[in-house]
Amino acid sequence: MAADDLTIARFSDAEFERMLGRGAFADMRVELRAGVLRRMNAQYAPHLRIKSDLGAELREAVQRAGLALEVSIDGSVGFGAGFTPSPDVIVWTPSDVDTILPGADVALIVEVADTTLSDDLGAKLFSYARAGVPEYWVADVAGRVIHQCWAPGAAGYGGRRVIPFGQDVAAEALKGVALPKALARWAA
């Protein structure tokens, strides 16, 4: 065991959910990654606005496609194996759960990257792919692009493309879900 491992407390999914349920993190935003609590960065106005716009655009696209899916902002999703992230936008099949959203119900996850691009396109991308999330998008605030990923597997996502803000985005895992001129007001 490495010396650094002695200072890290690892938590199970159940322990993390119990702590959340008891308000242990009421004063901070955290997620569980590889069994380790990670504080989440503050969300500055550009991040918040882009997240809100993408959520609204996805909500409209899901309705136009006639799919029985829900679009939510800032929820916790439990994938097991110590991975309970809090993505910015979640497209999921509604169910009567009163706990953390089950990962199996998730169809699409979006992360908005203002200061976290390398993590969102690195470790987090691989975690979502290994968890089987059918489609994953990263909205790059500074680059003004959406990184669209689909076809998850152990080595990451098999399909990937980069779409500038203001261009059409068609979901690969959710047939019929398309965002015409996605995030057009943020285009460079």
Buried (B, 14 or more C-beta within 10 A) or exposed (E): EEEEEEEEEEBEBEBBBEBBEEEEBEEEEBBBBEBEBBEEEEBEEEBBBBBBBBBEBBBBBBEEBEBEBBBBBBBBBBBEBBBBBBBBBBBBBEEEEEEBBBBBBBBBBBBBBBBBBEBBBEEBBBBBBBBEBBBBBBBBBEBBBBBBBBBBEEEBBEEBEEBBBBBEBBBBBBEEBBBEEBBEEBEE
